Amino acid sequence: MKPVLARTLRSLQRNILAGLITIGPLFVTWLIFSFVLGNLARAGLPVVHLLAAIFPEEWLGEPWLQSILAILLTLGALWVLGRVTSLVIGRQAFSIFEAVLERLPFVAKVYTSVRQLLDTMMTKKETSQRVVLIDFPIPGQKSIGFLTRTMTDAITGEPLAAVLVPNAINPTSAFLQILPLHRVTDTDMNMEQAMSMLMTGGAVGPDVLRFTHSDEVVSEEHSVQAN
């Protein structure tokens, strides 16, 4: 009786695990889209409610239809905003708007930091801004990070790197690490590949990754020659 029960439990555990592996990517995708679409809908709902009040049609009061209209209105507003800011007059007006924000004590710091972060995430891979690996949280375990800028140690003159380390699944929260530049491991990944790995918990990513730092390779070679 016990072997039969043990086999049944193992089969149940295996099937549940297979089900979790199958539904996991779909669940993460649903979470991301529900978060994005939910925020788009909330942004456009006031306009939809105003339209429903002006045109009291029965079909316009359906909640599901209001959500779809709100999403479409928000996407349309974002497209118009992007189109306007891409024009010369729009860029000048947006520059004036940013200049006003930069004069506000607390808002300026938050807005400038977020704007620099988004610009860093959207830029192409360059020498000063790129996807890297750093030893975090402990040596030997590397985390994906975005090298945002380089600095210089005021005492030793050693170059330093500011690396933003996003959390997996939820990259909106992150750690900012400042470490010697020679401890940063460069990768061949671009921003899109790195974000895909973070959002999927590593399920989607390149098959080959530059994991070992060049200094570690040199030290290993010296150790082999010494032996």
Beta strands, then each sheet from edge to edge (+ up, - down):
strand 1: 130-135
strand 2: 142-152
strand 3: 159-166
strand 4: 174-180
strand 5: 185-186
sheet 1: 4+ 3- 2+ 1- 5+
end
